């Protein structure tokens, strides 16, 4: 087996050496292409030793051009499409195709194809002009590679895109080329002519025009102006020709009408080939009309028409409140083309003429511009009024620019651009634009409310732009804030009372704002009321106190367009009233050393129950009276009968003093002041000359204190006399004992010295029962 291997290798090598690709059926289509068309190539490539084909490609060389190597695609049957972009010149292209197998053996085959160009053009179209009924002749030159084509061609001729039949089969003229003949259309016009020639699968087209006219030509050559008004003088030039020859006419042969109304002819002359007729425009309303010129010639009437416009008279005046001209420019545009621009003169007047129609109007005022779209213009008699002011006071708005407009024109939409005075602005971010739908130009005031509208702002150019559906007045500015100073008549209320809230509305500058809507409410209750402040901004309302004890918030909301609203609050307390009524006489009359008993009634006339009410008197020692009971509790409306027992000591001075009957607990204190009239037996009763029981108060020094001090002073005075005379008497020991006793008693901690305790009475009566007698004896024993 090993001996056969070299032999196999040798045989395979010999087979590869003799393997060779084979090219068959190589074709080029088309063989004679036109410039601008592509070429398709096709061939079969196999190998005689069944080797695989690795590549099939072509090398193409044209007139002074070598194309890049182009590769075929396919398997056995191979194709290549040569793009028209390579075939951009006429001449012969040599093609060599190659077929290569996988052992790099190559077979080639050569061929060629020729590229040609087809051209054609209209040489002439005659006659010029052509009259209706004439035959139109079109000369057409056709060439292949620059050489005339004299046979095997076809033609299509169109006038304004309509295919026309040729009168005869085209003949070839060695000078003019192919001659195409056709009848003129029956209508005067300048026609677009198109001729297409077909030759050997290709075609070429060229274009021209044919001027076809009536044999009798009568036309309006020009009109001196096409925007006119009644009684304007107009010059009309007409042309009257018979196959190019001028027709002889006089004034009687020509008539002029506008809108069917004859115009007065004021002049007739011949200038060159044109008859010039002067007329006066008849009176007609603004609109579009036909100006018709008519001619009588050889018993026939010929007419020509031209559209003219009876224009709208643009007339008006723009002055300010001081009758000074407002510098204004008004532009009338159609399809973005300016048709007319008028400006005010030194007196504010402007004027012009404009055909009726639909226009976009731009009005440039000082500090503002209006763009009105789709304005139907049939008249324009002073329809514009304008006002500007940045110092006019606008309630609720800090004015940075006020504009008033009146425009009596119909339009679809409007764009409005307005400047503002930055010097009148505190914060540009807070600027707003408002519109008044009912603005009085005469009063320069808004009869309606200012309504806020949307806008775009340009803070660099200091202006705003808005789109609006209507004009009136606009103001640019900052909204002022409402303020209100208000209060309740008090801070604490009892049940069933009325809360009175009063206040005044102003703006942030402190100016009064009248006719403001004020809403006053007690929060978390049903109590509320809405009122209007008066012309001075003052308001006052009353609300019922809520039914439950609590802390409440009274809110005040003030609103008026266009001010920003005010909302303020204040707190109040609602509590049940706590009070008692004491039915007690104004004056009590008691004999000194005597006693008396009084019955009186205490009533809970408040709104809450009272507990642990302590009853006592002030202005009299508690040792001199008793109250039964001295502590009570009363429900709402409940009453209790109380007994007061009073005992007057013998040493109490006579006269009237003020005594207070008090009823108190930790919540309330109720007082009743009455007069205590102490009299001596047999004395005439002291009658108060003033309302002592109702308000007068005696000095706060107790009668008991006065009594003790008087006695002590008398004793000291007597001792002083004795010491001065230096007299001896037998009872000196009694004096010493008395004084030591007084000092000892007054220095004792256990004996309170408050006057209400009755301690001085006790000292005088109990400790020193013979003080008066002692004092008398003491003075009598001195020398």
Secondary structure, 3 states (H helix, E strand, C coil): CHHHHHHHHHHHHHHHHHCCEEEEEEEEECCCCECCCCEEEEEEEEECCCCCEEEEEEEEEECCEECCCEECEECCEEEEEECCCCCCCCEEEEEEEEEEECCCCEEEEEEEEEEECEEEEEEEEECCCEECCCEEEEEEEEEECCEECCCCCEEEEEECCEEECCCCCCEEECCCEEEEEEECCCCCEEEEEEEEEEECCEEEEEEEEEEEECCEEEEEEEECCCEECCCCEEEEEEEEEECCEECCCCHHHEEEEECCEECEEEEEEEECCEEEEEEECCCCCCEEEEEEEEEEECCEEEEEEEEEEEEEEEEEECECCCCCECCCEEEEEECCEEEEEEECCCCCEEEEEEECEEEEEEEEECCEEEEEEEEEECCEECCEEEEEECCCCECCEEEEEEEEEEECCCCCEEEEEEECCHHHCCCHHHEEEEEECCEECCCCEECCCCEEECCEEECCCCEEEEEECCCCEEEEEEECEEEEEEEECCCEEECCCEEEEEEEEEECCCCECCCCEEEEEECCCCCEEEEECCCCCEEEEEEECCCCCEEEEEEEEEECCCCECEEEEEEEEEECCCCEEEECCCEEEEECCCEEEEEEEEEECCCCCEEEEEEEEECCCHHHEEEECCEEEECCCCEEEEEEEEECCCCCCCEEEEEEEEEECCCCEEEEEEEEEEECCCCCCCCCCCCHHHCCCCCCCCHHHHHHHHHHHHHHHHHHHHHHHCCCCCCHHHHHHHHHHHHHHHCCCCCCCCHHHCHHHHHHHHHCCCHHHHHHHHHHCCC
